[in-house]
Amino acid sequence: MPKRNRNQVQDRRQQKKGNKSRQEVQAVKYQEERKAKIIPLVAQNENQKKALRSFIEKQLVVLSGSAGSGKSELAVWWACKKWLDGDVDNIIITRADKGHGDTFPVQGNDTMKMLTFLYPLLLKMKRYLGVGILRNNFNMEDTEILFSEASGIQVVSMAKLGGMSFSDNTIIIADEVQSATIAQVKSLVTRAEEGCQILITGDTTQSPLKEVKENGLAYLERKMLESPHEDAALIKFTPDDCCRYGISAHFTKVFEEDGVW
C-alpha cells in the first residue's frame, strides 16, 4: 500500500476540521476545555430546585432566608457555569461594605477594600472556576472595566452602583444584601439592561442595620410580593433547607428560633 505524503495527510486533517483556521480550531478547543471544568451541582432540597429553575427562566432571582441553605453557593455555581459555558463575559460581584461588628480601614482601591467582605464568595468561585481562571480574569484595578470589552470578574461596591448599567452577557451577584440600605437595593435592581441577570442572596434576620426599620433586602421582598413581575423570582428558604451538619446545623436552628441574629 503506497505511503501518503505529508501534504496529503495535512489536507485530510484540514478537511476533517471543516476547513477551519488555526485560530478557530484553538477557540473551539479552548471552549471545550472550559466546559470540561464545569462541576455538576445537585439540588439538596425543593427550594434549591426552584432556584436552579429560576436561574434558567428569570432575569432577577432573589434567594432569601435561613442560614446554611446554600444561597450563595447556588448563585456562584450558576455564574461560574455560565462563564465556563461561554454564555457570559462579565461577572460583577457586589455587596454593601458593612458587616457585623467594627471594621478596620483597608488601604488600596475599592476592590481591595471590598475583598475583606467577599472572601467567602470568592473562595466558592475559586472552587468552581479553578485558581488559574479566577486569577487570570479577576480585575484588581477599578479602572480595568473602562479599558476592555469583556471586563472579566469585577468587584463593585454597592454604594457606587448609581449611574452604572450592565447589559449583554453579564451576571451580577449581590451577596449578603440584608446589609444594604433601601436606596442601595433600589440602585442595584435598576442596573440591569437586556442580557444582564441579577442574583441576590441574603437573610433579612442577619442585618447589621439595627438602627433602621427595614433593611434593603426586606424592602425588596415586600415590593416583589406587592408588585410581582414575570421575569423576577423570590425563593424563601426555611430552617428545613439547612445543608449544614453537626453543631453548625444545631446552632443555626437555635439562632433561627431567636428570630434575629
QUISULLIN-V641609 format. One record per backbone hydrogen bond with DSSP energy under -0.5 kcal/mol. NH is the residue of the N-H (numbers start at 1). CO is the residue of the C=O. E is the energy in kcal/mol with one decimal. If there is no record, write none. Layout:
((NH CO E) (NH CO E))
//
This chain:
((9 5 -1.9) (10 6 -2.5) (11 7 -2.5) (12 8 -2.5) (13 9 -2.3) (14 10 -2.3) (15 11 -2.2) (16 12 -2.0) (17 13 -1.5) (18 15 -1.5) (19 14 -2.4) (20 17 -0.5) (25 21 -2.4) (26 22 -2.5) (27 23 -2.2) (28 24 -2.2) (29 25 -2.4) (30 26 -2.6) (31 27 -2.3) (32 28 -2.4) (33 29 -2.2) (34 30 -2.1) (35 31 -2.4) (36 32 -1.7) (37 33 -0.5) (37 34 -1.4) (38 35 -1.4) (40 38 -0.6) (43 41 -0.5) (49 45 -1.7) (50 46 -2.2) (51 47 -2.2) (52 48 -2.3) (53 49 -2.1) (54 50 -2.4) (55 51 -2.2) (56 52 -1.0) (57 53 -1.6) (58 54 -3.2) (59 231 -1.8) (60 231 -2.3) (61 198 -2.5) (62 233 -2.9) (63 61 -0.5) (63 200 -3.5) (64 62 -0.6) (64 235 -2.5) (65 202 -1.4) (66 237 -1.3) (69 66 -1.0) (74 70 -2.3) (75 71 -2.0) (76 72 -2.7) (77 73 -2.5) (78 74 -2.4) (79 75 -2.1) (80 76 -2.6) (81 77 -2.6) (82 78 -2.5) (83 79 -1.9) (84 80 -2.8) (85 81 -2.3) (86 82 -0.5) (86 83 -1.1) (87 82 -2.2) (88 82 -1.1) (89 169 -2.2) (90 169 -2.0) (91 152 -2.2) (92 171 -2.8) (93 91 -0.5) (93 154 -3.1) (94 173 -2.7) (95 156 -0.5) (98 96 -1.5) (113 109 -2.0) (114 110 -1.9) (115 111 -1.4) (116 112 -0.6) (117 114 -1.3) (118 114 -1.2) (119 115 -1.1) (122 118 -2.7) (123 119 -2.5) (124 120 -1.3) (125 121 -2.0) (126 122 -2.3) (127 123 -1.5) (128 124 -1.7) (129 125 -2.6) (130 126 -2.0) (134 130 -2.1) (135 131 -2.9) (136 132 -2.6) (137 133 -1.4) (138 134 -1.3) (139 137 -0.6) (139 153 -2.6) (140 138 -0.7) (144 141 -1.4) (145 142 -0.5) (146 143 -1.8) (147 143 -0.6) (147 144 -1.2) (151 149 -0.7) (152 89 -0.8) (153 137 -2.9) (154 91 -2.6) (154 152 -0.6) (155 139 -0.5) (156 93 -2.6) (158 95 -1.8) (160 157 -1.8) (161 158 -1.2) (164 161 -2.3) (166 191 -2.4) (170 167 -0.6) (170 195 -1.4) (171 90 -2.1) (172 197 -3.0) (173 92 -3.1) (173 171 -0.5) (174 172 -0.6) (174 199 -3.0) (175 94 -2.1) (175 173 -0.6) (177 201 -2.5) (179 176 -1.9) (180 177 -1.7) (185 181 -2.0) (186 182 -2.4) (187 183 -2.0) (188 184 -2.2) (189 185 -2.4) (190 186 -0.7) (191 188 -1.6) (193 166 -3.0) (196 193 -1.8) (197 170 -2.3) (198 59 -2.8) (199 172 -3.2) (200 61 -2.9) (200 198 -0.5) (201 174 -2.5) (202 63 -1.4) (206 203 -2.2) (207 204 -0.8) (210 208 -2.0) (212 209 -1.1) (216 180 -2.8) (217 177 -0.6) (219 215 -2.2) (220 216 -2.3) (221 217 -2.5) (222 218 -2.0) (223 219 -2.3) (224 220 -2.4) (225 221 -1.8) (226 222 -2.1) (227 223 -2.9) (232 229 -1.8) (233 60 -2.4) (235 62 -3.0) (236 234 -0.5) (237 64 -3.3) (237 235 -0.6) (241 238 -2.2) (242 239 -1.5) (243 68 -3.5) (248 245 -1.2) (249 245 -1.0) (250 246 -2.2) (251 247 -2.8) (252 248 -1.9) (253 249 -1.9) (254 250 -2.0) (255 251 -2.8) (256 252 -2.1) (257 253 -1.7) (258 254 -0.6) (258 255 -0.7) (259 255 -0.6) (259 256 -1.3) (260 258 -0.7) (261 205 -2.2))
//
